[in-house]
Amino acid sequence: MFPFAYFFRSYTYHLVPDLKLQCEEMQVNPIHVGNDVVLERNVIIMFGVHIGDGAIIKADSVVRQNVSSYSIVAGNPAQLIMRRYPQYILQTLQKVAWWNWSDEQITYCLSSLQQEDPLILLNCAIHLKKLSKTWKEEYYNDK
C-alpha cells in the first residue's frame, strides 16, 4: 500500500516555504493598480509593478514592468501597443481625476463618463467647476 499521507505531507512541506516567500515579497514589493484601469482576462502582474491611471492591459498579458497612465499594453512580456489619447488630453484627464468626485458629481456627468470621447467628459468637468464656483459665491454672499 502506498503511503499517501506521507506523500501529501511531504508535498505540502515543499509548497509552504515558497508560499511564505511570495507573501513576504508581496509585502515588500506590492502591486499598485491605478484608477480607471481595465484588466482583461488571464492577466498576470508581477510583484512591484505600478499600473498608471486609465491603462488597459489586454487579455493573457504578463506585466513585468511599470505601465504608464492611459497606455494600452499586451503580450508576454507586456509591451506598449499605443497611448489611448494625445499628451495634452492625458494631462487634463489626470487633473480632472473623476474617480475622486462626489456621488452627485458622478451622477451629473454619468452620460459623459460613458462616452468614448474624453473631450465630452472634460467639458462636463469644466461645467461642474463653474457650477461649484457659482454655488460657493451664492453661499458666501448669503451669509
Accessible surface in RSA format (square Angstrom, percent):
REM  Atomic radii and reference values for relative SASA: ProtOr
REM  Chains: A
REM  Algorithm: Lee & Richards
REM  Probe-radius: 1.40
REM  Slices: 20
REM RES _ NUM      All-atoms   Total-Side   Main-Chain    Non-polar    All polar
REM                ABS   REL    ABS   REL    ABS   REL    ABS   REL    ABS   REL
RES MET A   1   235.04 121.7 148.08  98.0  86.96 207.0 127.65 108.5 107.39 142.3
RES PHE A   2   116.81  58.4 103.59  64.2  13.22  34.4 107.28  65.0   9.52  27.3
RES PRO A   3    77.34  56.4  64.99  59.2  12.35  44.9  77.32  63.8   0.02   0.1
RES PHE A   4   120.62  60.3 118.04  73.1   2.58   6.7 118.04  71.6   2.58   7.4
RES ALA A   5    74.87  68.8  59.88  92.4  14.99  34.1  68.32  96.2   6.55  17.4
RES TYR A   6   140.50  65.6 139.67  79.5   0.83   2.2  94.10  70.7  46.40  57.2
RES PHE A   7    98.83  49.4  96.52  59.8   2.31   6.0  98.65  59.8   0.19   0.5
RES PHE A   8   117.51  58.8 117.07  72.5   0.43   1.1 117.43  71.2   0.08   0.2
RES ARG A   9   157.81  66.3 149.84  76.4   7.97  19.0  78.53 107.3  79.28  48.0
RES SER A  10    39.18  33.1  31.28  41.7   7.90  18.2  15.75  33.5  23.42  32.8
RES TYR A  11   121.07  56.5 117.44  66.8   3.63   9.4  81.75  61.4  39.32  48.5
RES THR A  12    73.21  52.1  72.81  73.8   0.41   1.0  51.57  69.3  21.64  32.7
RES TYR A  13   154.89  72.3 149.14  84.9   5.75  15.0 106.88  80.3  48.01  59.2
RES HIS A  14   118.28  64.6 109.32  76.0   8.96  22.9  72.23  74.4  46.05  53.6
RES LEU A  15    88.97  49.6  87.64  62.7   1.33   3.3  87.66  61.6   1.31   3.5
RES VAL A  16    78.58  51.7  78.05  70.7   0.54   1.3  78.43  68.1   0.15   0.4
RES PRO A  17    62.50  45.6  58.82  53.6   3.68  13.4  61.92  51.1   0.58   3.6
RES ASP A  18    78.61  55.1  77.08  76.7   1.53   3.6  20.00  47.1  58.61  58.5
RES LEU A  19   109.48  61.0 107.28  76.8   2.20   5.5 109.02  76.6   0.46   1.2
RES LYS A  20   131.78  64.3 126.07  77.4   5.71  13.6  74.42  67.0  57.37  61.1
RES LEU A  21   113.42  63.2 110.47  79.0   2.95   7.4 110.62  77.7   2.79   7.5
RES GLN A  22    96.69  54.1  95.20  69.6   1.49   3.5  21.04  44.8  75.65  57.4
RES CYS A  23    68.99  52.2  63.86  71.2   5.14  12.1  24.63  62.4  44.36  47.8
RES GLU A  24    80.68  46.3  79.20  59.9   1.48   3.5  37.89  73.3  42.79  34.9
RES GLU A  25    78.73  45.2  73.56  55.7   5.17  12.3  19.08  36.9  59.65  48.7
RES MET A  26    92.81  48.1  91.17  60.3   1.64   3.9  78.49  66.7  14.32  19.0
RES GLN A  27   149.14  83.4 119.67  87.5  29.47  70.2  44.22  94.1 104.92  79.6
RES VAL A  28   114.83  75.6  90.10  81.6  24.73  59.6  96.49  83.8  18.35  49.8
RES ASN A  29    61.45  42.4  59.01  57.0   2.44   5.9   5.02  12.1  56.43  54.5
RES PRO A  30    82.66  60.2  75.99  69.3   6.68  24.3  75.99  62.7   6.68  41.5
RES ILE A  31    51.68  29.4  27.96  20.8  23.72  57.2  27.96  20.1  23.72  64.4
RES HIS A  32    94.51  51.7  92.20  64.1   2.31   5.9  59.22  61.0  35.29  41.1
RES VAL A  33    61.94  40.8  38.29  34.7  23.65  57.0  38.29  33.3  23.65  64.1
RES GLY A  34    14.84  18.3   0.00   N/A  14.84  18.3   5.23  14.3   9.61  21.5
RES ASN A  35    63.59  43.8  58.73  56.8   4.85  11.7   6.12  14.7  57.47  55.5
RES ASP A  36    63.01  44.1  40.24  40.1  22.76  53.8  11.35  26.7  51.65  51.5
RES VAL A  37    30.47  20.1   2.31   2.1  28.16  67.8   2.31   2.0  28.16  76.4
RES VAL A  38    70.54  46.4  67.48  61.1   3.06   7.4  70.54  61.3   0.00   0.0
RES LEU A  39    80.42  44.8  51.17  36.6  29.25  73.5  51.17  35.9  29.25  78.7
RES GLU A  40    60.47  34.7  48.48  36.7  11.99  28.6  25.63  49.6  34.84  28.4
RES ARG A  41   156.05  65.5 140.26  71.5  15.79  37.6  73.63 100.6  82.42  50.0
RES ASN A  42   102.72  70.8  77.72  75.1  25.00  60.2  25.38  61.1  77.35  74.8
RES VAL A  43    32.73  21.5   4.47   4.0  28.26  68.1   4.47   3.9  28.26  76.6
RES ILE A  44    99.22  56.5  95.78  71.4   3.43   8.3  99.22  71.4   0.00   0.0
RES ILE A  45    33.74  19.2  16.12  12.0  17.61  42.5  16.12  11.6  17.61  47.8
RES MET A  46    87.37  45.2  85.06  56.3   2.31   5.5  80.01  68.0   7.36   9.8
RES PHE A  47    68.11  34.1  49.01  30.4  19.10  49.7  49.01  29.7  19.10  54.7
RES GLY A  48    40.02  49.4   0.00   N/A  40.02  49.4  14.39  39.5  25.63  57.4
RES VAL A  49     4.57   3.0   3.30   3.0   1.27   3.1   3.93   3.4   0.64   1.7
RES HIS A  50    81.52  44.6  81.46  56.6   0.05   0.1  53.07  54.7  28.45  33.1
RES ILE A  51     0.00   0.0   0.00   0.0   0.00   0.0   0.00   0.0   0.00   0.0
RES GLY A  52     4.76   5.9   0.00   N/A   4.76   5.9   4.76  13.0   0.00   0.0
RES ASP A  53    32.34  22.7  31.27  31.1   1.07   2.5   0.87   2.1  31.47  31.4
RES GLY A  54     0.00   0.0   0.00   N/A   0.00   0.0   0.00   0.0   0.00   0.0
RES ALA A  55     0.00   0.0   0.00   0.0   0.00   0.0   0.00   0.0   0.00   0.0
RES ILE A  56    31.02  17.7  31.02  23.1   0.00   0.0  31.02  22.3   0.00   0.0
RES ILE A  57     0.00   0.0   0.00   0.0   0.00   0.0   0.00   0.0   0.00   0.0
RES LYS A  58    78.20  38.2  78.20  48.0   0.00   0.0  37.10  33.4  41.10  43.8
RES ALA A  59    32.21  29.6  18.21  28.1  14.00  31.9  18.21  25.6  14.00  37.1
RES ASP A  60    76.11  53.3  60.00  59.7  16.11  38.1  31.05  73.1  45.06  44.9
RES SER A  61     0.12   0.1   0.00   0.0   0.12   0.3   0.00   0.0   0.12   0.2
RES VAL A  62    18.47  12.2  18.47  16.7   0.00   0.0  18.47  16.1   0.00   0.0
RES VAL A  63     0.94   0.6   0.94   0.9   0.00   0.0   0.94   0.8   0.00   0.0
RES ARG A  64   135.65  57.0 113.57  57.9  22.09  52.6  31.59  43.2 104.06  63.1
RES GLN A  65   143.31  80.1 134.48  98.3   8.83  21.0  43.96  93.6  99.35  75.4
RES ASN A  66   104.22  71.9  78.50  75.9  25.72  61.9  21.83  52.5  82.38  79.6
RES VAL A  67     8.95   5.9   4.39   4.0   4.57  11.0   7.57   6.6   1.39   3.8
RES SER A  68    56.88  48.1  41.31  55.1  15.58  35.9  46.48  99.0  10.41  14.6
RES SER A  69    24.62  20.8  18.76  25.0   5.86  13.5   6.61  14.1  18.01  25.2
RES TYR A  70     4.43   2.1   4.43   2.5   0.00   0.0   3.13   2.3   1.31   1.6
RES SER A  71     0.77   0.7   0.77   1.0   0.00   0.0   0.77   1.6   0.00   0.0
RES ILE A  72    28.23  16.1  28.23  21.0   0.00   0.0  28.23  20.3   0.00   0.0
RES VAL A  73     8.86   5.8   8.86   8.0   0.00   0.0   8.86   7.7   0.00   0.0
RES ALA A  74    26.49  24.4  20.18  31.1   6.31  14.4  20.18  28.4   6.31  16.7
RES GLY A  75    33.92  41.8   0.00   N/A  33.92  41.8  31.79  87.2   2.13   4.8
RES ASN A  76   101.99  70.3  66.32  64.1  35.67  85.9  18.38  44.2  83.61  80.8
RES PRO A  77    64.33  46.9  61.60  56.2   2.73   9.9  61.60  50.9   2.73  17.0
RES ALA A  78    21.53  19.8   2.15   3.3  19.39  44.1   2.15   3.0  19.39  51.4
RES GLN A  79   123.24  68.9 117.78  86.1   5.46  13.0  37.35  79.5  85.89  65.1
RES LEU A  80    96.84  53.9  66.48  47.6  30.36  76.3  66.48  46.7  30.36  81.7
RES ILE A  81   100.10  57.0  69.45  51.7  30.64  73.9  73.95  53.3  26.14  70.9
RES MET A  82   104.10  53.9  97.31  64.4   6.79  16.2  73.77  62.7  30.33  40.2
RES ARG A  83   104.04  43.7  93.21  47.5  10.82  25.8  32.76  44.8  71.28  43.2
RES ARG A  84    61.43  25.8  40.58  20.7  20.84  49.6   5.64   7.7  55.78  33.8
RES TYR A  85    37.64  17.6  30.44  17.3   7.19  18.7  23.20  17.4  14.43  17.8
RES PRO A  86    71.60  52.2  58.77  53.6  12.83  46.6  71.11  58.7   0.49   3.1
RES GLN A  87   109.57  61.3 101.84  74.4   7.74  18.4  53.14 113.1  56.43  42.8
RES TYR A  88   142.92  66.7 137.25  78.1   5.67  14.7 107.63  80.9  35.29  43.5
RES ILE A  89    10.02   5.7   9.68   7.2   0.34   0.8  10.02   7.2   0.00   0.0
RES LEU A  90    10.24   5.7  10.24   7.3   0.00   0.0  10.24   7.2   0.00   0.0
RES GLN A  91    93.82  52.5  91.30  66.7   2.52   6.0  23.82  50.7  70.01  53.1
RES THR A  92    54.58  38.8  53.66  54.4   0.92   2.2  32.32  43.4  22.26  33.7
RES LEU A  93     7.14   4.0   6.57   4.7   0.57   1.4   6.57   4.6   0.57   1.5
RES GLN A  94    78.41  43.8  63.52  46.4  14.89  35.5  20.24  43.1  58.17  44.1
RES LYS A  95   177.20  86.4 143.77  88.2  33.43  79.6  96.00  86.4  81.19  86.5
RES VAL A  96    30.64  20.2  15.13  13.7  15.51  37.4  22.40  19.5   8.24  22.4
RES ALA A  97    16.23  14.9  15.79  24.4   0.44   1.0  15.79  22.2   0.44   1.2
RES TRP A  98    55.47  22.3  55.47  26.8   0.00   0.0  51.20  27.3   4.27   6.9
RES TRP A  99    50.37  20.2  24.60  11.9  25.78  60.5  20.53  10.9  29.84  48.4
RES ASN A 100   117.03  80.7  84.32  81.5  32.71  78.8  31.75  76.4  85.27  82.4
RES TRP A 101    38.26  15.4  23.37  11.3  14.89  35.0  13.73   7.3  24.53  39.8
RES SER A 102    50.94  43.0  37.51  50.1  13.43  30.9  44.24  94.2   6.70   9.4
RES ASP A 103   112.93  79.1 107.87 107.4   5.06  12.0  30.72  72.3  82.21  82.0
RES GLU A 104   130.52  74.9 121.85  92.2   8.67  20.6  70.15 135.7  60.37  49.3
RES GLN A 105    59.75  33.4  58.80  43.0   0.96   2.3  13.07  27.8  46.69  35.4
RES ILE A 106    45.88  26.1  45.88  34.2   0.00   0.0  45.88  33.0   0.00   0.0
RES THR A 107    99.13  70.5  86.54  87.7  12.59  30.0  64.31  86.4  34.82  52.6
RES TYR A 108   109.55  51.1  81.73  46.5  27.81  72.4  72.93  54.8  36.62  45.1
RES CYS A 109     0.34   0.3   0.00   0.0   0.34   0.8   0.34   0.9   0.00   0.0
RES LEU A 110    84.92  47.3  84.71  60.6   0.22   0.5  84.71  59.5   0.22   0.6
RES SER A 111    75.42  63.7  71.02  94.8   4.39  10.1  44.71  95.2  30.71  43.0
RES SER A 112    14.05  11.9  12.16  16.2   1.90   4.4   0.61   1.3  13.45  18.8
RES LEU A 113    40.87  22.8  14.80  10.6  26.07  65.5  15.82  11.1  25.05  67.4
RES GLN A 114   133.27  74.5  97.08  70.9  36.19  86.2  40.07  85.3  93.20  70.7
RES GLN A 115    92.90  51.9  74.65  54.6  18.25  43.4   6.90  14.7  86.00  65.2
RES GLU A 116   153.06  87.9 140.38 106.2  12.68  30.2  67.70 130.9  85.36  69.7
RES ASP A 117    63.14  44.2  57.29  57.0   5.85  13.8  26.10  61.4  37.04  36.9
RES PRO A 118    16.94  12.3  11.27  10.3   5.67  20.6  16.94  14.0   0.00   0.0
RES LEU A 119    81.46  45.4  81.17  58.1   0.29   0.7  81.17  57.0   0.29   0.8
RES ILE A 120    70.76  40.3  68.72  51.2   2.04   4.9  69.49  50.0   1.27   3.5
RES LEU A 121    13.45   7.5  13.45   9.6   0.00   0.0  13.45   9.4   0.00   0.0
RES LEU A 122    14.88   8.3  14.48  10.4   0.40   1.0  14.57  10.2   0.30   0.8
RES ASN A 123    95.35  65.8  89.43  86.4   5.92  14.3  24.86  59.8  70.49  68.1
RES CYS A 124    15.78  11.9   9.27  10.3   6.51  15.3   8.99  22.8   6.78   7.3
RES ALA A 125    14.31  13.2   8.59  13.3   5.72  13.0   9.28  13.1   5.03  13.3
RES ILE A 126    95.35  54.3  93.69  69.8   1.66   4.0  95.25  68.6   0.10   0.3
RES HIS A 127    82.76  45.2  81.64  56.7   1.12   2.9  53.39  55.0  29.37  34.2
RES LEU A 128    21.05  11.7  19.06  13.6   1.99   5.0  19.27  13.5   1.78   4.8
RES LYS A 129   131.32  64.1 125.86  77.2   5.47  13.0  74.49  67.0  56.83  60.5
RES LYS A 130   130.48  63.7 127.68  78.3   2.80   6.7  77.69  69.9  52.79  56.2
RES LEU A 131    81.11  45.2  77.95  55.8   3.16   7.9  78.49  55.1   2.62   7.1
RES SER A 132    42.00  35.5  34.49  46.0   7.51  17.3  24.33  51.8  17.68  24.8
RES LYS A 133   117.57  57.4 116.06  71.2   1.52   3.6  68.05  61.2  49.53  52.8
RES THR A 134    64.58  45.9  64.13  65.0   0.45   1.1  41.47  55.7  23.11  34.9
RES TRP A 135   153.15  61.5 150.97  73.1   2.17   5.1 124.31  66.3  28.83  46.8
RES LYS A 136   106.92  52.2 106.88  65.6   0.03   0.1  53.48  48.1  53.44  56.9
RES GLU A 137   108.18  62.1 103.12  78.0   5.06  12.1  40.23  77.8  67.95  55.5
RES GLU A 138    99.89  57.3  96.89  73.3   3.00   7.2  39.99  77.4  59.90  48.9
RES TYR A 139    90.00  42.0  84.80  48.2   5.20  13.5  60.77  45.7  29.23  36.0
RES TYR A 140   147.74  69.0 133.91  76.2  13.82  36.0  88.46  66.5  59.28  73.1
RES ASN A 141   121.17  83.6  91.32  88.2  29.85  71.9  27.10  65.2  94.07  90.9
RES ASP A 142   126.18  88.4  89.85  89.4  36.33  85.9  30.64  72.1  95.54  95.3
RES LYS A 143   170.66  83.3 107.55  66.0  63.11 150.3  98.30  88.5  72.36  77.1
END  Absolute sums over single chains surface
CHAIN  1 A    10641.8       9177.6       1464.2       6215.3       4426.4
END  Absolute sums over all chains
TOTAL         10641.8       9177.6       1464.2       6215.3       4426.4
